[in-house]
Amino acid sequence: MLTAVKINAAKPAEKAYKLADSGGLFLLVQPSGAKLWRYKFRLGGVEGLDALGSYPEVTLAQARQAHGESRRLVSQGINPVADRKQRKQALFQANLARDKGSFAAIAAEWSAATEKGLRPATLKQRERELRNDLLPKFKTRQISDISRVEITKLLKVVEDRAPEVARNLRNYLWSIFEYAIDSGLITANPVPTVRVLKKRDQTKHPALSPDQIGEFLRKLDDRTLMNEQTRIAMLLVMLTTCRKAEIIGGRWEEIDLDAGVWEIPDGRMKNKLPHWVPLSRQATSLLRELRKLTPANQALLFPNRRDPRRSMANRSLNAVMERLGYSGEGTPHGMRAAFSTHFNEEFAGGEEKAKAGKEAVEYCLSHMPMGMTRAAYNRYAYKKERRTIMQEWADTLDMLRKQE
């Protein structure tokens, strides 16, 4: 067996050599002069080597103690190398959970790591939704203790109030837990799939009431709340009754401000038919304002701020409504429903004039108000009536804006 004298007297040689102790414990003397404690064992017919430290940092007595613990594990059929790794990992996990394992801590790290490239409005919305719905519930909880069942329950409660916010929260949670996995805090993501939430209603969009529209317009008039181009885009959705994508994808070549007409080509329309849009005085005025804000060589009305070759982000206008407090109560598309409701009430009745008015309203919405066969022969597009309707609608919006 080894003694301290033998170990101290051992000199490095050209090749590494061993000094045996007992029970598979030996000291490996390296050509560099390093002296390493090693334990050679067999488990299930497979040879293994356990590293027990270096001399003199680990003394002979300490090496024998560590060797004894490893031998006991081998006698129980446990690999001492794997066992040590597991214990180190468990200690690491415990320390990690103690230092930054709370939901609030990991959510803050995730927010900081993912904020680059996001628009200020998007960041503000995300912070608000986290602060209002997630942090009150999970702030001080260890992220490893949060279950799928309670996440689902929370999302269901929010969905009853604001379906889109619930979808946003699910997406945030998914990313936060993925970040926790990458940080070594957890090994599985407990966030439920999107199927746990109701499918979006693809045909019905929440629409603001007339009183809400007036209030919304007054908020839009506060130019400090959003980018001016975004504000104009939202107003044009309301004034033209065009779909959101048709507005934000608009090009200056489609517009004749002197004639007060916007002609959207078939390739940009949902029904693949060109759309003639009569511009009210208010819409024309807004477009003239926008023209002053847009570089002369810019083809798009609403270019993306990060890449001017692309249009404004699709969710920008939805975000405006959510930020102003109308999440779940109205959408940009819902403005078309408000317009349709207003004029269908006005043209209620079966008289020929009322029927023509209703058809003109459908043309304003780029709907096919008659069968395709009839439409192919009836080339009358109610342009005069549509111009009157769109001006009346713009005046109605002005009136709603003034009513407090």
Order of alpha helices (4+ residues) and beta strands (2+ residues): alpha-beta-beta-beta-beta-alpha-alpha-alpha-alpha-alpha-alpha-alpha-alpha-alpha-alpha-beta-beta-beta-alpha-alpha-alpha-alpha-alpha-alpha
